[in-house]
Amino acid sequence: MSYEFKLPDVGEGLHEAEIVKWFVAEGDYVDEDQLIAEIQTDKAVVEMTTPVAGKVLLLAGEEGHVVAVGETLITVATEGEVPNKARGTAEQQIESSEGKVENTLQKKQPPRRVIAAPVVRKRARELGIDITEVTGTEKGGRITMQDIEQFVNEKEKALTPQGTGRAETYSPREDERIPVKGLRKRIAEKMVQAKFTAPHVSGLDEFDVSKLVVLRKQLLEQLDPSVKLTYLPFFIKAVTKALQEHPYFNASLDEESNEIILKKRYNIGIATATKSGLVVPVIKHADQKSIIDIAKELEELTKKAHEQKLALSDMQDGTFTITSTGMGGGLFATPIINYPEVAIFGVHAIKKRPVVVKDEIVIRDMVGVSITFDHRVIDGEPSGQFMQAVARIIENPELLMLDVK
């Protein structure tokens, strides 16, 4: 009797998932709770384990195949139910040659269970390494990034001829083809959906943040050094206040009923670049949190994003998104809306620039900002008013002092 392990709903509203990586093959023997695959949902990579032990009879498809919730992911012949033909009989094993017996026994042994975080597994795949060959140095044999790098270094040393100090190359380099799958595939699909569904219009401006630069410096001198207070929490708070004044920016369009839904919660998504691609963790109820609360939560979510430890709940129910190119970014950009939201706010590099203040040229700290909006819901004039509301707050950050703990 075989056991069919069907893809469960691992997240709210999940309909399907893509197979990113198989860790078993048909014919392998697996233990209960053994890692069998990594799947990519709309938001995150999830590790799947088998609930039963036995022989793998059938996999749902190749890597990159999409499986719907409720469809069979893997079929396993449970222990005691594996056909005699697959198991082999004692008499057949005795009649076999010594080499065949050893080969049969090797096939029966389950593959070594590898304990490693998804980001470590991904790094191994990028380097073309069979992670089962790597020895883990952490507790329980867990493989770390350092173990991967050490494995690569040892292989390179082995390939380096003595006395040359470098590895020889005997074949010309060929173009590399990288399959578009997993998170990168989801990003591509969402970008196309957003761009071809919502008519995008972008507005650009720059704010004088000289007061903000001074205020942040003063706060850093008073705060616990463990608090990482960047400029972004101030913008999150300022944008949240502007959303309360201009509710059509904190909205979505129900295309079936042809209704604009004005959201009464302020959940701010933060576009975050990682090695795997762009993810958008969400700061829930930003209107009810202080700048320091937001700073702490932002740091925690960013860390989880880079370690690929974000839960689906960390990235759900966003109502508005902010994207920041950071200090190394350019002056302006025109970001794509995080559909089905109706607008996205961009914060770009803060740089000292000559500006005219009361008919005099002075040096001020200026930041480039942008707003991209869905023209089906928002027009140009409200867009300008929204930007003015953010500017009024961010250029006078003392207005936020009551929200700082």
Secondary structure, DSSP 8 states (H G I E B T S, - for coil): -EEEEE----STT--EEEEEEES--TT-EE-TT-EEEEEE-SS-EEEEE-SS-EEEEEES-STT-EEETTSEEEEEEETT-S-HHHH--HHHHHHS-HHHHHHHHHHHS------B-HHHHHHHHHTT--GGGS---SGGG-B-HHHHHHHHHHHHHHHS-TTTSS----S----------HHHHHHHHHHHHHHHHS-EEEEEEEEE-HHHHHHHHHHHHHS-TT----SHHHHHHHHHHHHHH-GGGSEEEETTTTEEEE-SS--EEEEEEETTEEE--EETTGGGS-HHHHHHHHHHHHHHHHTT---GGGGSS--EEEEE--TTS-S-------TTBSEEEEEEEEEEEEEEETTEEEEEEEEEEEEEEETTT--HHHHHHHHHHHHHHHTSGGGGGGG--
